[in-house]
Amino acid sequence: MSLYSDYLAEIETRKEQGLHPKPIDDAALTLEIIAQIKDVDHAHRADSLHYFIYNTLPGTTNAAGAKAQFLKEIILGQAAVAEITPTYAFELLSHMKGGPSVEVLIDLALGDDLDLAGQAADVLKTQVFLYEADTDRLKAAHEAQNPIATDIIKSYLQAEFFTKLPEIDEEVKVVTYVAAEGDISTDLLSPGNQAHSRADRELHGKCLIDEAAQKHIEELKVQHPDARVMLIAEKGTMGVGSSRMSGVNNVALWTGKQASPYVPFVNYAPVVAGTNGISPIFLTTVGVTGGIGVDLKNWVKKVDEDGNPVLNNDGDAILEQKYSVDTGTVLKINTKEKALYSEDGEKLVDMAASFTPQKMEFMKAGSSYAIVFGKKLQTFAAETLGVEAPLVFAPSKEISNDDQGLTAVEKIFNANARGVTPGAVLHAGSDVRVGVNIVGSQDTTGLMTMQELEAMAAMTVSPSVDGAYQSGCHTASVWDIKAQENTPRLMKFMNDFGLVTGRDPKGVYHAMTDVIHKVLNDLTVSDWDVIIGGDSHTRMSKGVAFGADSGTVALALATGESSMPIPESVKVTFKGAMADHMDFRDVVHATQAQMLEQHGDNVFQGRVIEVHIGTLLADQAFTFTDWTAEMKAKASVCISDDDTLIGSLELAKSRIQIMIDKGMEHENGMLAGLIAKADQRIAEIRSGEKPALQPDSNAKYFAEVVVDLDAIVEPMIADPDVNNIDVSKRYTHDTIRPISYYKAEKEVDLGFVGSCMVHKGDIKIVAQMLRNLEAEQGKVAFQAPLVVAAPTYNIIDELKEEGDWEILQKYSGFEFDDAAPKVTARTDYENILYLERPGCNLCMGNQEKAAKGDTVLATSTRLFQGRVVADSTEKKGESLLASTPVVVLSAILGRTPTLAEYKTAVAGIDLTKFAPPKKAPLDALSAHF
């Protein structure tokens, strides 16, 4: 069988699924197709020609290399194809984005045929994805006085690749489609259980919402051919959670514009909206694709005659509709006036935030990538020609307020900013390019990151990146056929690209399925670092970390930088003392609850939480920073004292050394470089040269939250509140309840201790509770299954050394075996303890799940509908979130415990404790300490 025959067989299989032929990325198949095109009598010539022109992926895919070379042969007259003239071949090259196509264009531009050189130069002037190897060739030719090269570089200086693009439409007509009421998780747009198909854009697009929604969207497009469909979260926020790029890709696939007629299933410019706007990371991803995000503000709090909110019986503010966005409503977006209008011309809401100069550039260019690379290309041209670059792009927005200090995140951004006015001190709201120190790619979005890197013609990780890691944690629990097909390919690509990888492409070292956030938390070896990771829980306890879409991850890997506004900060401090029976996870939940009590609205949303946690080491502090993703914060910064930070850095060094000892070091010496950087930072702290990061005493915050530890008297549960009469209140992380609310009557069908929210201490708590109950009762009997998944292998190794693993093994009915991993997901659970492989497990929702309709109590972060547990026909599935001891005790009892039962169960156990920093911040109110 030939590769082409295999491809035809795959096409027939896809037809049965209602799918088109899969885009081609393989050079061998492309070469076979080219051979059939050259054979004018070949039976499959017409189809081969179609696949070559319209179905071969661009960038640095293997197929793109073969395609570019064949087009070069046609242009040079070395091959004749009646349907592809040299002029058409140039057009095809212009849509291939970079890599082999740019190499071919430069070959032609610098060649001896002046007519072809001029045509190649005209195409090159439209391209932006050039790298050092490309620009070095042009620079050398310019210095050798090649007029074509000089002409190209002068075009780059004027940024004609951008200025000659059409302006964005002044008016964008939209027709609404309400996807759901309340917060819309990206699981609705790109379900975690379909993660394996994300790189197959057409197939993955089939999972957007449901078939009825897809049909309705298509009907709206037919009914309103002059309008774009705007996807809406009514009475909620659009795009909370993870899977942003695949979610935006799906929305764009159904509602956006095709990026190129020669690149299938890659669409751009989606329009999305929410009553409460767009989740920060999702909004960034919308910008990546040149889309529009709308903060509708179409529901407002009802107020009394004194201006106070009117509350319902549950104490929640009553909302009243300002204007309707029901499905099928026609609206108009005026990009010049930056406002949303009704079909009749009534102004509904200001949209200035949606049309900043930078975002409008993304829309004009079709993506944020094109702008980032375009700016770099213009800078190259200016440096080569020895002139100042003309002001073409919107200048970086620089806000500097006199007599105002800097918050922690402002300090980090100022230290890492690129291309700003020398000596400028920048405050929140400034829009900057910022250097990125640490980049993480995870395995269910990694295939898309790989595609993005290929599309932007990147070949290796930027030398300015200190550490880059590709995880295998999201596909750890079930090594099924999908994981076996996708994961090794991903690991090889990323390792070749320059990343340390959880799995060894050569199969030498043991596969490490450690949770990505835990690994990145160790790889971050400075409190001044900027971290970008392909997951919303990229929230480190050192530096400032931003969860990002797969494209932004790719851009950070390729360029070593990211562009974003400096966020506002909310300061969180603590007073009082933790009760002996409380766990730090309860402090985390209480922070969310007390913030809402103090401010009414979620002041964390879209901002950085600066948490003055001081005395907690990185592992424990990560429990707080990790949860800030569920608080809808953009990021978080931990303020540690000197000794604590040194302790965290020493711990990070030891774990990086373990990675080296396991054989995970990359040939580029990345891990050794991180240890050296940690040593340097420790020396700076000890010498007093550069103490641990602290904000200035006169820094300005959007808001302050003071958490009263004395008020936390019983364990707390984040409840999805699945039966709330107001659907907009369901599946948020804002409903925090004490266990007494459940009156020991809430049945629990499954307990889960795992995910990135737990550390070694949590697994030791499980072991100690089993010992306590065994001593008291003679044995432990589970009334509900308990799944335990340590986040890292290091934790398991240490538990074995310290004697805790033995008691866990005693009560387990299942223990993972790396030599024989599960190849199918578990569908039934017994009332036993399951010791699962390190990784995300139930939290991810793409492999293991609870039974439909179950009530799950977990240490996880996810309570979204269908993520950990789906609904059954009889009952809604519930994913409630709590501390480890509450989860363990509830699995043993089969229900939520009373406070007395809980206190008895944790007596004498070393729970995760926290004490506020002894030294009050300089600007703190004395009453707080």
Helices and strands as residue ranges (DSSP letters): H 3-16, H 27-38, H 45-54, H 62-75, H 86-94, H 100-109, H 114-124, H 132-143, H 147-157, H 160-163, E 171-181, E 184-185, H 186-189, G 192-197, H 201-205, H 211-223, E 228-234, E 238-240, H 244-255, E 257-260, E 263-268, E 271-274, H 280-288, E 292-295, E 299-301, E 319-321, E 330-334, E 339-342, E 347-350, G 352-355, H 357-365, H 368-385, H 408-416, E 417-418, E 431-435, E 438-441, H 446-455, E 467-470, H 481-497, E 500-501, H 516-523, E 530-533, E 544-547, H 550-559, E 561-565, E 569-575, H 584-599, E 608-614, H 618-627, E 635-640, H 642-661, H 670-687, E 703-708, G 709-711, E 716-718, G 727-729, E 736-738, G 739-742, E 750-753, H 760-777, E 786-789, H 793-802, H 805-811, E 812-815, E 833-836, G 841-843, E 855-858, E 878-881, H 884-893, H 899-906, G 926-928
